[in-house]
Amino acid sequence: MWTWLGCSDPMGQWCALAELEKRLRDTSEDKRRLADALRASPIAERDRLAAFVLDEAAAFAANPFPSTTAGAARQRWGLREIEFEAMQVASAGLSCLMTALARLPASEPLRQEILRTPTHVLYLLHHGESGRIIGAVLHGKPREPLPLFVRPKAVSRRPRRRRTNPDQLDLFELNTA
């Protein structure tokens, strides 16, 4: 009856629920930690990826295979790279991830985190214990652009005044006299 929580008794259920509750509360802290680690990484598009992680709509997704190896990730993302190009899927961070995975031994153990919004997904690969980020890929759906994650500049409400010399001839002045 309690096996879905990994427990076989009611007492174990409460422990599992408390752990789940703690994990839900720490989500914003986990997101902040991931964003800080991304910003400190050598990934070319680290600011865009970190902004996605911190986006309120981004949430940790179900992760059926959190443990992987560099060889498996290299094969998977190599195929995804071909799919993305063929299906016109915009992505950020893929080339940096492929370069980083090529430098690692195939048997190197890695951990994967997945964050989702309704339209985009971010996959982040890192070393388990140290948390050092290997790379991350943000992608959307075919023919959909990635979000900019750039704050729009404040619009000035005052119109600019032109400074003109009163002696200057206005070539566009219309005189009907």
Secondary structure as a PSIPRED ss2 file (coil, helix, strand):
# PSIPRED VFORMAT (PSIPRED V4.0)

   1 M C   1.000  0.000  0.000
   2 W C   1.000  0.000  0.000
   3 T H   0.000  1.000  0.000
   4 W H   0.000  1.000  0.000
   5 L H   0.000  1.000  0.000
   6 G C   1.000  0.000  0.000
   7 C C   1.000  0.000  0.000
   8 S C   1.000  0.000  0.000
   9 D C   1.000  0.000  0.000
  10 P H   0.000  1.000  0.000
  11 M H   0.000  1.000  0.000
  12 G H   0.000  1.000  0.000
  13 Q H   0.000  1.000  0.000
  14 W H   0.000  1.000  0.000
  15 C H   0.000  1.000  0.000
  16 A H   0.000  1.000  0.000
  17 L H   0.000  1.000  0.000
  18 A H   0.000  1.000  0.000
  19 E H   0.000  1.000  0.000
  20 L H   0.000  1.000  0.000
  21 E H   0.000  1.000  0.000
  22 K H   0.000  1.000  0.000
  23 R H   0.000  1.000  0.000
  24 L H   0.000  1.000  0.000
  25 R H   0.000  1.000  0.000
  26 D C   1.000  0.000  0.000
  27 T H   0.000  1.000  0.000
  28 S H   0.000  1.000  0.000
  29 E H   0.000  1.000  0.000
  30 D H   0.000  1.000  0.000
  31 K H   0.000  1.000  0.000
  32 R H   0.000  1.000  0.000
  33 R H   0.000  1.000  0.000
  34 L H   0.000  1.000  0.000
  35 A H   0.000  1.000  0.000
  36 D H   0.000  1.000  0.000
  37 A H   0.000  1.000  0.000
  38 L H   0.000  1.000  0.000
  39 R H   0.000  1.000  0.000
  40 A H   0.000  1.000  0.000
  41 S C   1.000  0.000  0.000
  42 P C   1.000  0.000  0.000
  43 I C   1.000  0.000  0.000
  44 A C   1.000  0.000  0.000
  45 E C   1.000  0.000  0.000
  46 R H   0.000  1.000  0.000
  47 D H   0.000  1.000  0.000
  48 R H   0.000  1.000  0.000
  49 L H   0.000  1.000  0.000
  50 A H   0.000  1.000  0.000
  51 A H   0.000  1.000  0.000
  52 F H   0.000  1.000  0.000
  53 V H   0.000  1.000  0.000
  54 L H   0.000  1.000  0.000
  55 D C   1.000  0.000  0.000
  56 E C   1.000  0.000  0.000
  57 A C   1.000  0.000  0.000
  58 A C   1.000  0.000  0.000
  59 A E   0.000  0.000  1.000
  60 F E   0.000  0.000  1.000
  61 A C   1.000  0.000  0.000
  62 A C   1.000  0.000  0.000
  63 N C   1.000  0.000  0.000
  64 P C   1.000  0.000  0.000
  65 F C   1.000  0.000  0.000
  66 P C   1.000  0.000  0.000
  67 S E   0.000  0.000  1.000
  68 T E   0.000  0.000  1.000
  69 T E   0.000  0.000  1.000
  70 A H   0.000  1.000  0.000
  71 G H   0.000  1.000  0.000
  72 A H   0.000  1.000  0.000
  73 A H   0.000  1.000  0.000
  74 R H   0.000  1.000  0.000
  75 Q H   0.000  1.000  0.000
  76 R H   0.000  1.000  0.000
  77 W H   0.000  1.000  0.000
  78 G H   0.000  1.000  0.000
  79 L H   0.000  1.000  0.000
  80 R H   0.000  1.000  0.000
  81 E H   0.000  1.000  0.000
  82 I H   0.000  1.000  0.000
  83 E H   0.000  1.000  0.000
  84 F H   0.000  1.000  0.000
  85 E H   0.000  1.000  0.000
  86 A H   0.000  1.000  0.000
  87 M H   0.000  1.000  0.000
  88 Q C   1.000  0.000  0.000
  89 V C   1.000  0.000  0.000
  90 A C   1.000  0.000  0.000
  91 S E   0.000  0.000  1.000
  92 A E   0.000  0.000  1.000
  93 G C   1.000  0.000  0.000
  94 L H   0.000  1.000  0.000
  95 S H   0.000  1.000  0.000
  96 C H   0.000  1.000  0.000
  97 L H   0.000  1.000  0.000
  98 M H   0.000  1.000  0.000
  99 T H   0.000  1.000  0.000
 100 A H   0.000  1.000  0.000
 101 L H   0.000  1.000  0.000
 102 A H   0.000  1.000  0.000
 103 R H   0.000  1.000  0.000
 104 L C   1.000  0.000  0.000
 105 P C   1.000  0.000  0.000
 106 A C   1.000  0.000  0.000
 107 S C   1.000  0.000  0.000
 108 E C   1.000  0.000  0.000
 109 P E   0.000  0.000  1.000
 110 L E   0.000  0.000  1.000
 111 R E   0.000  0.000  1.000
 112 Q E   0.000  0.000  1.000
 113 E E   0.000  0.000  1.000
 114 I E   0.000  0.000  1.000
 115 L E   0.000  0.000  1.000
 116 R E   0.000  0.000  1.000
 117 T C   1.000  0.000  0.000
 118 P C   1.000  0.000  0.000
 119 T C   1.000  0.000  0.000
 120 H C   1.000  0.000  0.000
 121 V E   0.000  0.000  1.000
 122 L E   0.000  0.000  1.000
 123 Y E   0.000  0.000  1.000
 124 L E   0.000  0.000  1.000
 125 L E   0.000  0.000  1.000
 126 H E   0.000  0.000  1.000
 127 H C   1.000  0.000  0.000
 128 G C   1.000  0.000  0.000
 129 E C   1.000  0.000  0.000
 130 S C   1.000  0.000  0.000
 131 G C   1.000  0.000  0.000
 132 R C   1.000  0.000  0.000
 133 I E   0.000  0.000  1.000
 134 I E   0.000  0.000  1.000
 135 G E   0.000  0.000  1.000
 136 A E   0.000  0.000  1.000
 137 V E   0.000  0.000  1.000
 138 L E   0.000  0.000  1.000
 139 H E   0.000  0.000  1.000
 140 G C   1.000  0.000  0.000
 141 K C   1.000  0.000  0.000
 142 P C   1.000  0.000  0.000
 143 R C   1.000  0.000  0.000
 144 E C   1.000  0.000  0.000
 145 P C   1.000  0.000  0.000
 146 L C   1.000  0.000  0.000
 147 P C   1.000  0.000  0.000
 148 L C   1.000  0.000  0.000
 149 F C   1.000  0.000  0.000
 150 V C   1.000  0.000  0.000
 151 R C   1.000  0.000  0.000
 152 P C   1.000  0.000  0.000
 153 K C   1.000  0.000  0.000
 154 A C   1.000  0.000  0.000
 155 V C   1.000  0.000  0.000
 156 S C   1.000  0.000  0.000
 157 R C   1.000  0.000  0.000
 158 R C   1.000  0.000  0.000
 159 P C   1.000  0.000  0.000
 160 R C   1.000  0.000  0.000
 161 R C   1.000  0.000  0.000
 162 R C   1.000  0.000  0.000
 163 R C   1.000  0.000  0.000
 164 T C   1.000  0.000  0.000
 165 N C   1.000  0.000  0.000
 166 P C   1.000  0.000  0.000
 167 D C   1.000  0.000  0.000
 168 Q C   1.000  0.000  0.000
 169 L C   1.000  0.000  0.000
 170 D C   1.000  0.000  0.000
 171 L C   1.000  0.000  0.000
 172 F C   1.000  0.000  0.000
 173 E C   1.000  0.000  0.000
 174 L C   1.000  0.000  0.000
 175 N C   1.000  0.000  0.000
 176 T C   1.000  0.000  0.000
 177 A C   1.000  0.000  0.000
